[in-house]
Amino acid sequence: MNLLKELCSIHAPSGNEENMQAFLLDYIEKEKSNWNVQPEIIYGDDLQNCIILKFGNPRTAIFAHMDSIGFTVRYGKELVKIGGPRTIEGTKLVGKDSQGDIECELLVIENENQPNGLEYVFEREIDRGTDLSFKCKFVETENYVQSCYMDNRLGVWNALKVAETLENGVICFSCWEEHGGGSVGYLGKYIYENWRVKQALISDITWVTEGVQDGEGVAISIRDSGIPRRSYVNKIIGLAKESNVPFQLEVESSGGSDGNELQKSPYPFDWCFIGAPEQNVHSPKEKVHKADIQSMVDLYRYLMKNL
């Protein structure tokens, strides 16, 4: 779990993914010699801060978003949300501006007839436009891992674990997912036009709900706010049954992922969201069962080999 702990501590809210990109490129360069297949590594201005790894003769792509939720300093001490973070009074926030490192607290201003206001509490004024993220406190027990940004650093971790044994496939590390997306369209264009890849798995983290419990296996999402093509989802469910990997089926009316954006692209992608469920969504204490983490890796490895 040391790699996951390091990933969770990296400051990379939506729109400011440079630190995560740099970490991943360095990690991939150091570790790829230990992988079964040496991938082609594609990045640069045309992909902004995204990364594509191409292994062998790919048929299916994994999408894992690198960014996190957070806050942007507005005017005075006011904060504006990046994505949908939970706003708990006293939460520790960290970042950096022109004057140095920042560790401050979140203050919730209750307003009777309008949404609550958000401010920071700090000894000095923070530069306008500075982004702040949750301070990482990583806790590992026998059965659980708890930290901020399991969504989606665990999805990234899963993709890196799959990369170790992947022979044929594509892994796309995307940006901006937590705040509306914007990168998956051109990532999908690239992998479809270059390799005719049109099958996708979304390596992301979902919710513990009344129908999806922790410790019962990775969740295969039949739908959320987006509805993937049912024949493709059925194919994945059939393979999951063959794999003997524990899994659960999820049906939700809200929530979304890179899959929604992929479906809206002008390319004929099939996609399915497959991820471990977590407690305390979008909070500093996102919590995932280790058995679900293992089943996520195992199922992705099986699907990338057999889809």
Residue pairs with C-beta under 8 A, 6 or more apart in sequence:
1 140
1 145
3 27
3 157
3 160
4 138
4 145
4 147
4 153
4 154
4 157
5 136
5 138
5 140
5 147
6 23
7 20
7 23
7 149
7 153
7 156
7 157
8 136
8 138
8 147
8 148
8 149
8 150
8 153
9 136
9 138
10 19
10 20
10 23
10 153
11 19
11 94
11 95
11 96
11 131
11 133
12 18
12 19
12 20
12 66
12 67
12 68
12 133
13 67
13 68
13 69
13 70
13 71
13 82
13 83
13 131
13 132
13 133
13 178
14 67
14 68
14 69
14 70
14 82
14 83
14 175
14 176
14 177
14 178
14 179
15 67
15 82
15 131
15 175
15 176
15 179
16 67
16 131
17 49
17 66
17 67
17 175
17 176
18 49
20 49
20 66
20 67
20 156
20 173
21 43
21 49
21 50
21 51
21 66
21 173
24 51
24 66
24 156
24 173
25 41
25 43
25 51
27 160
28 39
28 41
28 51
28 53
28 160
28 163
29 41
31 160
31 164
32 38
32 39
32 41
34 164
35 163
35 164
35 165
35 166
36 164
36 165
36 166
36 167
37 55
37 56
37 166
37 167
37 168
39 53
39 54
39 55
39 163
39 166
39 171
40 53
40 54
40 55
41 51
41 52
41 53
42 51
42 52
42 53
42 54
42 190
43 50
43 51
43 52
46 186
47 183
47 186
47 187
47 190
48 175
48 183
49 66
49 175
50 66
50 172
50 173
50 174
50 175
50 183
50 187
51 172
51 173
52 170
52 171
52 172
52 173
52 187
52 190
52 191
53 163
53 170
53 171
53 172
54 170
54 191
54 195
55 163
55 166
55 167
55 168
55 169
55 170
55 171
56 166
56 167
56 168
56 169
57 168
57 195
58 168
58 169
58 170
58 191
58 195
58 197
59 168
59 169
59 197
59 199
59 307
60 169
60 170
60 197
60 199
60 200
60 201
60 303
60 304
60 307
61 169
61 170
61 171
61 172
61 191
61 197
61 199
61 200
61 201
62 159
62 162
62 169
62 170
62 171
62 172
62 200
62 201
62 203
62 300
62 304
63 172
63 174
63 184
63 187
63 200
63 201
63 202
63 203
63 258
63 259
63 262
63 271
64 152
64 155
64 156
64 158
64 159
64 171
64 172
64 173
64 174
64 203
64 204
65 152
65 155
65 156
65 173
65 174
65 175
65 176
65 177
65 178
65 204
65 257
65 258
66 152
66 156
66 173
66 174
66 175
67 152
67 175
67 176
67 177
67 178
67 179
68 83
68 133
68 148
68 149
68 151
68 152
68 153
68 178
69 81
69 82
69 83
69 84
69 85
69 133
69 149
69 178
69 179
69 282
70 82
70 83
70 85
70 131
70 132
70 133
70 134
71 79
71 80
71 81
71 82
71 85
71 93
71 106
71 118
71 120
71 131
71 132
71 133
72 79
72 80
72 81
72 82
72 129
72 130
72 131
72 132
73 79
73 120
73 126
73 127
73 128
73 129
73 130
73 131
73 132
74 80
74 128
75 128
76 119
76 125
77 107
77 119
77 120
77 121
77 122
77 125
77 126
78 117
78 118
78 119
79 106
79 118
79 119
79 120
79 132
80 118
81 87
81 118
82 131
82 178
82 179
83 178
83 179
83 282
84 178
84 282
85 134
85 282
85 283
86 280
86 281
86 282
86 283
87 106
87 108
87 116
87 118
88 106
88 108
88 283
88 284
89 106
89 107
89 108
90 105
90 106
91 105
91 106
91 134
91 284
92 103
92 104
92 105
92 106
92 134
92 135
92 284
93 102
93 103
93 104
93 105
93 106
93 120
93 132
93 133
93 134
93 135
94 101
94 102
94 103
94 104
94 132
94 133
94 134
94 135
95 101
95 102
95 126
95 130
95 131
95 132
95 133
96 102
96 130
97 126
97 127
97 130
98 127
99 124
99 127
102 122
102 126
102 130
102 132
103 135
104 120
104 121
104 122
104 126
104 132
105 120
105 121
105 122
106 118
106 119
106 120
106 121
107 118
107 119
107 120
107 121
108 116
108 117
108 118
109 116
109 117
109 118
109 119
110 116
111 117
120 126
120 132
126 132
133 148
133 149
134 148
134 149
134 283
134 284
135 148
135 284
136 147
136 148
136 149
137 147
137 148
137 284
137 285
138 145
138 146
138 147
139 145
139 146
139 147
140 146
142 290
143 215
143 289
143 290
143 291
144 287
144 288
144 289
144 290
145 287
145 288
145 290
145 293
146 280
146 285
146 286
146 287
146 288
147 153
147 285
147 286
148 283
148 284
148 285
148 286
149 286
150 205
150 278
150 286
150 287
150 288
151 204
151 205
151 278
151 281
151 282
151 286
152 177
152 203
152 204
152 205
154 205
154 276
154 288
154 293
154 296
155 203
155 204
155 205
155 275
156 173
156 203
158 203
158 293
158 296
158 297
158 300
159 171
159 173
159 203
159 300
161 297
162 169
162 171
162 297
162 300
162 301
162 304
163 171
165 301
166 301
166 304
167 305
168 304
169 304
170 191
170 195
170 197
172 184
172 187
172 191
174 181
174 183
174 184
174 187
174 258
175 182
175 183
176 182
176 183
177 183
177 184
177 204
177 257
177 258
181 258
181 260
181 261
182 261
184 258
184 261
184 262
184 265
185 261
185 262
185 264
185 265
188 200
188 262
188 265
188 267
188 269
189 265
189 267
191 197
192 198
192 267
192 269
198 267
198 268
198 269
198 270
199 232
199 269
199 270
199 271
199 307
200 259
200 262
200 269
200 270
200 271
200 272
201 236
201 271
201 272
201 274
201 300
201 303
201 304
202 257
202 258
202 259
202 262
202 271
202 272
202 273
202 274
202 275
203 274
203 275
203 296
203 300
204 257
204 258
204 273
204 275
205 275
205 276
205 277
205 278
205 286
205 288
206 212
206 219
206 221
206 250
206 252
206 255
206 273
206 275
206 276
206 277
206 278
207 252
207 255
207 277
207 278
207 281
208 214
208 277
208 278
208 279
209 250
209 252
209 277
211 248
211 250
211 251
212 219
212 248
212 250
212 277
213 248
213 277
214 277
214 278
214 279
214 287
214 288
214 289
214 292
215 289
215 291
215 292
216 246
216 248
216 292
217 245
217 246
217 247
217 248
217 291
217 292
217 295
218 245
218 246
218 247
218 248
218 274
218 275
218 276
218 292
218 295
218 296
218 299
219 247
219 248
219 249
219 250
219 274
219 275
219 276
219 277
220 233
220 236
220 237
220 240
220 247
220 248
220 249
220 250
220 272
220 273
220 274
221 250
221 251
221 252
221 272
221 273
221 274
221 275
222 230
222 233
222 249
222 250
222 251
223 251
223 252
224 250
224 252
224 253
224 254
224 255
224 256
224 257
224 260
224 273
225 252
225 253
225 254
225 255
225 256
225 260
226 256
226 257
226 259
226 260
226 263
228 259
228 263
228 270
228 271
228 272
228 273
229 270
232 270
232 271
232 272
233 272
235 307
236 272
236 274
236 303
236 307
237 249
239 302
239 303
239 306
239 307
240 247
240 299
240 302
240 303
242 306
243 298
243 299
243 302
243 303
245 295
245 298
245 299
245 302
246 291
246 295
247 295
247 299
248 277
250 273
250 277
257 273
259 271
259 272
259 273
262 269
262 271
263 269
263 271
274 296
274 299
274 300
274 303
275 296
276 288
276 289
276 292
276 293
276 295
276 296
277 288
277 289
277 292
278 286
278 287
278 288
279 286
279 287
279 288
280 286
280 287
